[in-house]
Amino acid sequence: MTKTLLRALRGEPVWPPPVWLMRQAGRYLPEYRAVRASVPDFIALCTTPALAAEVTLQPIRRFGFDAAILFSDILILPWALGQGLEYREGEGPVLPAIRDEATFRRLDRARLAERTAPVMEAVRQVRSGLVREGFGTTALIGFAGAPFTVACYMIEGAGSRDFTATRTLAWQNPSLFDRIIELLTETTVSYLAAQVAAGAESLMLFDSWAGVLAPSQFRRYVIEPTRRIVAALREQFPDLLVIGFPRMAGLSIAAYAHETGVNAVGLDTAMDLTQVLPLLPHSVAAQGNLDPLVVVSGGSAMTEETIAILAAMRGRPCIFNLGHGIVPQTPPEHVAALIELVRAS
């Protein structure tokens, strides 16, 4: 069966383009909220395979997206390495900050496979569920946070507007920072390889905070780790398809697209497609980049923005998506209208 997402990732200019949305499984759906209310915390939801699989499939049942993306979280990896993690209402993730040798040495990769085993079971259940429920042309995307972005939370100990502690550590103690990135690079390869073995057909690397780095550090901590991850995974899975999302990369997106080996680049909301697309290799698919808040608004604004994005991307391999994750206040009926609009193009 033809899976349009995989065709686009292989460099085919499929039209209309495949469509899926970042955070398409989540709080804007009443069926998700019902499941979330049944578990004590967010980590339990991510590590209970039947529930993680269920919420992954919910938006596919409702909207018929061209891809399902595993429901999980980028911080499952540091959690599996033994770093404490909790999600507090109104605060988001909170972790014990890693800013010196002593706290870094507490991380332990020995239990990585054991602690992430429920994630792999969720992948298997989603893959079989897609077939069982009649979504045989829907591709399954596995994912991880890219090393720099995961390091931001591990070092900062929480979310941040500018990750000052992380950036300061990178300048003041590059030896320690390099070791953190090295550990995350190696363990991300293992984590993602296990997802592919369990049934993920493509992968996405979320580097949500790549844009806070200076250009020299962007190359060192974003491009190089991504290149190494993609190369190592392709040694095991030569035909593997990978989407990279270096959010807020600006003009550095060109070097990222040319040098990392990814099959597609996610473009954030601020990217002007008329300026950015000519910088990308034509064989690399462009993914994006509708403003999530215009989907909240809906109506003519959403229609006009969507048509402009489609016009800019037509004729090249592309995937229609948002420029960042869908927000909780999004009306589901606006999402349905968006998909209809893309597929009618």
C-alpha positions as CSV (number, residue, x, y, z in Angstrom):
1,M,0.0,0.0,0.0
2,T,1.1,3.5,-0.8
3,K,2.1,5.6,2.2
4,T,2.4,9.2,1.0
5,L,4.5,10.3,3.9
6,L,7.2,7.8,3.1
7,R,7.1,8.7,-0.6
8,A,7.6,12.3,0.3
9,L,10.5,11.4,2.6
10,R,12.1,9.5,-0.3
11,G,12.1,12.7,-2.4
12,E,8.9,12.3,-4.4
13,P,6.9,15.5,-4.9
14,V,3.6,13.9,-3.8
15,W,0.5,16.1,-4.4
16,P,-1.6,16.8,-2.5
17,P,1.1,16.5,0.2
18,P,0.9,14.2,3.1
19,V,-0.4,16.0,6.2
20,W,0.1,15.4,9.9
21,L,0.5,17.9,12.8
22,M,3.0,18.1,15.6
23,R,1.3,17.2,19.0
24,Q,-1.7,15.9,17.0
25,A,-2.4,13.6,20.0
26,G,-3.1,15.8,23.0
27,R,-5.1,18.1,25.1
28,Y,-7.2,19.7,22.3
29,L,-9.0,16.3,21.9
30,P,-11.7,15.4,24.4
31,E,-10.9,11.7,24.0
32,Y,-7.3,12.4,25.0
33,R,-8.4,14.3,28.1
34,A,-10.6,11.3,29.1
35,V,-7.6,8.9,28.9
36,R,-5.3,11.4,30.7
37,A,-7.7,11.6,33.6
38,S,-7.4,7.9,34.1
39,V,-3.7,7.9,35.0
40,P,-1.9,9.4,38.0
41,D,0.8,11.3,36.1
42,F,2.1,12.0,32.6
43,I,5.0,9.6,32.9
44,A,2.6,6.8,33.6
45,L,0.7,7.7,30.4
46,C,3.8,7.5,28.4
47,T,5.0,4.2,29.9
48,T,1.7,2.3,29.8
49,P,1.8,0.8,26.3
50,A,-2.0,0.3,25.8
51,L,-2.7,3.9,26.8
52,A,0.2,5.4,24.8
53,A,-1.0,3.4,21.8
54,E,-4.6,4.5,22.3
55,V,-3.8,8.2,22.4
56,T,-1.5,7.9,19.4
57,L,-4.3,6.4,17.4
58,Q,-7.0,8.8,18.5
59,P,-6.2,11.6,16.0
60,I,-5.9,9.0,13.2
61,R,-9.4,7.8,13.9
62,R,-10.8,11.3,14.1
63,F,-8.9,13.0,11.2
64,G,-7.3,10.4,9.1
65,F,-3.8,12.0,9.1
66,D,-1.2,10.5,6.8
67,A,1.1,9.7,9.7
68,A,0.8,8.7,13.3
69,I,3.6,9.8,15.6
70,L,4.2,7.9,18.8
71,F,2.8,9.5,21.9
72,S,5.7,9.9,24.3
73,D,7.9,12.8,25.4
74,I,11.5,13.9,24.6
75,L,12.4,13.6,28.4
76,I,11.7,9.9,28.6
77,L,15.4,9.4,27.6
78,P,16.9,11.3,30.6
79,W,14.3,9.7,32.8
80,A,15.4,6.3,31.6
81,L,19.1,7.3,32.3
82,G,18.1,7.8,35.9
83,Q,17.6,11.5,36.1
84,G,14.6,12.4,38.2
85,L,11.6,13.8,36.3
86,E,8.2,15.0,37.3
87,Y,5.5,17.1,35.5
88,R,4.0,19.8,37.6
89,E,0.7,21.4,36.8
90,G,1.4,24.9,35.5
91,E,5.1,24.4,35.5
92,G,5.8,21.6,33.1
93,P,8.8,19.2,33.5
94,V,11.1,19.5,36.5
95,L,14.4,17.7,36.8
96,P,17.4,17.7,39.2
97,A,19.8,20.0,37.3
98,I,23.0,18.5,36.0
99,R,25.7,21.1,36.1
100,D,28.8,19.4,37.4
101,E,30.8,16.2,37.3
102,A,29.1,14.7,40.4
103,T,25.5,15.1,39.0
104,F,26.6,13.9,35.5
105,R,28.1,10.7,36.9
106,R,24.8,9.8,38.4
107,L,23.4,9.1,35.0
108,D,23.4,5.4,34.1
109,R,22.7,3.9,30.7
110,A,22.7,0.3,32.0
111,R,18.9,0.3,32.5
112,L,18.0,2.2,29.3
113,A,16.6,-0.8,27.4
114,E,14.7,-2.0,30.4
115,R,13.1,1.4,31.3
116,T,12.2,2.2,27.7
117,A,10.7,-1.3,27.0
118,P,7.1,0.0,27.5
119,V,7.8,2.6,24.8
120,M,8.8,-0.1,22.3
121,E,5.7,-2.1,23.2
122,A,3.6,1.0,22.5
123,V,5.3,1.2,19.1
124,R,4.3,-2.4,18.3
125,Q,0.8,-1.8,19.5
126,V,0.4,1.3,17.3
127,R,1.8,-0.5,14.2
128,S,-0.6,-3.4,14.6
129,G,-3.5,-1.1,15.6
130,L,-3.1,0.9,12.4
131,V,-3.5,-2.2,10.3
132,R,-6.3,-3.7,12.4
133,E,-8.3,-0.5,12.3
134,G,-8.0,0.0,8.5
135,F,-5.3,2.7,8.4
136,G,-2.9,0.7,6.4
137,T,-1.7,3.7,4.4
138,T,-0.8,5.7,7.6
139,A,2.9,5.8,8.3
140,L,4.2,5.5,11.9
141,I,6.8,8.0,13.1
142,G,9.0,7.3,16.1
143,F,10.9,10.2,17.7
144,A,13.4,11.5,20.2
145,G,14.6,14.8,21.3
146,A,17.9,15.8,19.7
147,P,20.8,15.9,22.1
148,F,21.1,19.7,22.5
149,T,17.4,20.2,23.3
150,V,17.3,17.3,25.8
151,A,20.5,18.6,27.4
152,C,18.8,22.0,27.8
153,Y,16.2,20.5,30.2
154,M,18.7,18.2,31.9
155,I,21.0,21.1,32.7
156,E,18.4,23.8,33.3
157,G,16.3,21.5,35.4
158,A,13.1,22.8,33.8
159,G,11.9,24.7,30.8
160,S,13.2,28.2,30.1
161,R,12.8,31.1,27.8
162,D,16.5,31.3,26.9
163,F,18.3,28.4,28.8
164,T,20.9,30.6,30.3
165,A,22.4,28.0,32.5
166,T,22.8,25.6,29.6
167,R,24.4,28.1,27.3
168,T,26.7,29.3,30.1
169,L,27.9,25.8,30.8
170,A,28.6,25.2,27.2
171,W,30.9,28.2,27.1
172,Q,32.5,27.8,30.6
173,N,32.9,24.0,30.8
174,P,32.9,22.7,27.2
175,S,34.5,19.4,28.3
176,L,31.6,18.5,30.5
177,F,29.0,19.8,28.0
178,D,30.6,17.7,25.3
179,R,30.4,14.6,27.5
180,I,26.7,15.3,28.1
181,I,26.1,15.7,24.3
182,E,28.1,12.5,23.7
183,L,26.1,10.5,26.1
184,L,22.9,11.7,24.6
185,T,24.0,11.1,21.1
186,E,25.0,7.5,21.8
187,T,21.8,6.7,23.8
188,T,19.6,8.4,21.3
189,V,20.9,6.1,18.6
190,S,20.1,3.1,20.8
191,Y,16.7,4.5,21.7
192,L,15.7,5.2,18.2
193,A,17.1,2.0,16.8
194,A,14.8,0.1,19.2
195,Q,11.8,2.1,18.0
196,V,12.6,1.1,14.4
197,A,13.1,-2.5,15.4
198,A,9.6,-2.3,17.1
199,G,7.9,-1.0,13.9
200,A,8.5,2.7,13.4
201,E,8.8,3.4,9.7
202,S,10.4,6.8,10.0
203,L,11.9,8.9,12.8
204,M,11.9,12.5,13.8
205,L,14.5,14.4,15.8
206,F,13.1,17.4,17.7
207,D,15.7,20.1,18.4
208,S,13.2,22.6,19.7
209,W,15.8,25.0,21.2
210,A,18.5,24.8,18.5
211,G,18.0,28.5,17.7
212,V,19.3,29.7,21.1
213,L,22.8,28.8,20.1
214,A,25.5,30.9,18.5
215,P,26.3,29.8,14.9
216,S,29.6,28.1,15.9
217,Q,27.8,26.2,18.6
218,F,24.9,25.3,16.3
219,R,27.3,23.4,14.1
220,R,29.0,21.7,17.1
221,Y,25.9,20.8,19.2
222,V,23.1,20.6,16.6
223,I,24.5,19.7,13.2
224,E,27.2,17.3,14.3
225,P,25.2,15.2,16.8
226,T,22.3,14.9,14.3
227,R,24.7,13.9,11.5
228,R,26.2,11.2,13.8
229,I,22.8,9.9,14.9
230,V,21.6,9.6,11.3
231,A,24.8,7.9,10.1
232,A,24.8,5.4,13.0
233,L,21.1,4.5,12.5
234,R,21.7,4.1,8.7
235,E,24.4,1.6,9.5
236,Q,21.7,-0.6,11.0
237,F,18.8,0.4,8.8
238,P,20.2,1.6,5.4
239,D,16.9,2.8,4.1
240,L,15.8,4.7,7.2
241,L,13.9,7.9,6.7
242,V,14.5,10.8,9.2
243,I,12.9,14.2,9.7
244,G,15.0,16.8,11.6
245,F,13.4,19.8,13.2
246,P,16.0,22.4,14.3
247,R,13.5,25.0,15.5
248,M,14.5,28.7,15.2
249,A,17.6,27.7,13.2
250,G,17.3,30.7,10.9
251,L,19.7,30.7,8.0
252,S,21.6,27.8,9.6
253,I,18.8,25.6,8.3
254,A,20.7,25.4,5.0
255,A,23.8,23.8,6.5
256,Y,21.6,21.5,8.6
257,A,19.7,20.3,5.5
258,H,22.9,19.7,3.5
259,E,25.1,18.1,6.1
260,T,23.1,16.0,8.5
261,G,21.7,13.4,6.1
262,V,18.1,13.9,7.1
263,N,15.4,13.3,4.5
264,A,13.2,16.2,5.6
265,V,13.6,19.4,7.6
266,G,10.8,20.8,9.8
267,L,10.4,24.5,9.3
268,D,9.2,26.6,12.1
269,T,6.5,29.3,11.9
270,A,8.9,32.2,11.4
271,M,10.5,30.7,8.3
272,D,9.7,32.6,5.1
273,L,9.3,29.8,2.6
274,T,10.1,32.0,-0.4
275,Q,13.6,32.6,1.2
276,V,14.2,29.3,2.8
277,L,13.2,26.7,0.2
278,P,15.8,27.8,-2.4
279,L,18.5,27.1,0.3
280,L,17.4,23.4,0.7
281,P,18.5,20.5,-1.5
282,H,15.6,19.6,-3.7
283,S,15.8,16.0,-2.6
284,V,15.2,17.0,1.0
285,A,11.5,17.4,1.8
286,A,10.3,20.5,3.5
287,Q,7.9,20.0,6.4
288,G,5.7,22.8,7.8
289,N,5.0,25.5,8.7
290,L,1.6,26.8,9.5
291,D,1.3,29.0,12.6
292,P,-0.5,26.8,15.3
293,L,-2.5,29.9,16.4
294,V,-4.0,30.5,13.0
295,V,-5.6,27.0,13.4
296,V,-7.1,28.3,16.6
297,S,-8.5,31.2,14.7
298,G,-9.7,29.2,11.7
299,G,-11.7,30.8,9.0
300,S,-10.3,32.9,6.2
301,A,-7.0,33.6,7.9
302,M,-6.3,29.8,8.1
303,T,-7.4,29.3,4.5
304,E,-5.2,32.1,3.2
305,E,-2.1,31.0,5.2
306,T,-2.6,27.4,4.2
307,I,-3.0,28.2,0.5
308,A,0.2,30.4,0.6
309,I,2.2,27.6,2.1
310,L,0.9,25.0,-0.4
311,A,1.7,27.3,-3.3
312,A,5.3,27.8,-2.0
313,M,5.9,24.1,-1.6
314,R,4.3,22.8,-4.7
315,G,6.6,21.0,-7.1
316,R,9.0,19.8,-4.5
317,P,8.9,17.0,-1.9
318,C,7.0,18.3,1.1
319,I,4.9,17.5,4.1
320,F,2.2,19.8,5.4
321,N,2.5,20.4,9.1
322,L,2.6,23.2,11.6
323,G,5.5,25.4,12.5
324,H,5.3,24.1,16.1
325,G,3.0,21.9,18.1
326,I,-0.8,22.2,18.0
327,V,-2.0,24.1,21.1
328,P,-4.6,22.9,23.6
329,Q,-7.2,25.6,22.8
330,T,-7.5,24.5,19.2
331,P,-11.0,23.6,18.1
332,P,-11.0,20.1,16.6
333,E,-13.4,21.2,13.8
334,H,-10.7,23.7,12.7
335,V,-8.2,20.8,12.3
336,A,-10.8,18.9,10.3
337,A,-11.3,21.9,8.0
338,L,-7.5,22.3,7.6
339,I,-7.0,18.7,6.5
340,E,-9.9,19.1,4.0
341,L,-8.3,22.2,2.6
342,V,-4.9,20.6,2.2
343,R,-6.3,17.5,0.5
344,A,-8.4,19.6,-1.9
345,S,-5.3,21.5,-3.1
